[in-house]
Amino acid sequence: MSEPGSPPEMEQAGLEPERRREPVFNLPPVVLAIIGICAAVFLLQQYVLNDTQQMTLLYDGAFIPVLYTGQYGFDWFLFTRPFTYAFMHGGFAHIAINMVWLAAFGSPLANRLGALRFAVFFAVTGLASVGLFWAMHPYGEAPLVGASGAISGMMGAAARFGFHTDRSAGKAAFAGPVLPVSIVLRSRGVVIFLAMWMIINLATGLLGFAPGTDGQIAWEAHIGGFIAGFFGLRWFDRGWQAPEWESLDRT
């Protein structure tokens, strides 16, 4: 009767459980699609269009607050500018920083929400960004571009999960239930992040200090997106269920 094999012998015999290898560069398709669109628009602006065409694209694609005051008439781009502005960027540093943060915060959120809900989340938080920006600068003529408002919404959503992620399925996704605001605000790590995020946004926006960026930082848009993501996440999280008292039949 043979003796049980030792661990090294079992490993050599191929009995050791196969270890899951997570790719180093593993982004959800919807995040890759947004990055691809932003990159394509940026390359088009920088290397394909002439100066006149660039100005036309900027006017038709960027969000310009004064156009929504009713003083410049109607055009169909009024319906699309609040969404297309997020895919345009003002320089290499601008798009590079935004895409890094999009990959960092967007990937686990997309894995949690799914592609369709994430895409709607991106659009809604981007819309909230320009909504607050317009409310504070209704007669502003400077075009607003960049995905940072929607990305700020993703940061707000991450805070509602306490930044907890689960990698057991081979891809990072925010884990656990959406935390109540009262619990989030009692988390020391989350509060420190929120405080630092707010200070950095106000400092870069009000003082005009933004390394590698020529234009002014639209801190109002960042806050608008963050608030929408922080308080509106429950409407997008498919794993969320209404509290029992909300699901009772009402007569």
Summary of the structure (lengths in Angstrom):
residues: 251
radius of gyration: 22.5
end to end distance: 74.8
largest distance: 94.2
contacts: 711
relative contact order: 0.13
helix: 60%
strand: 2%
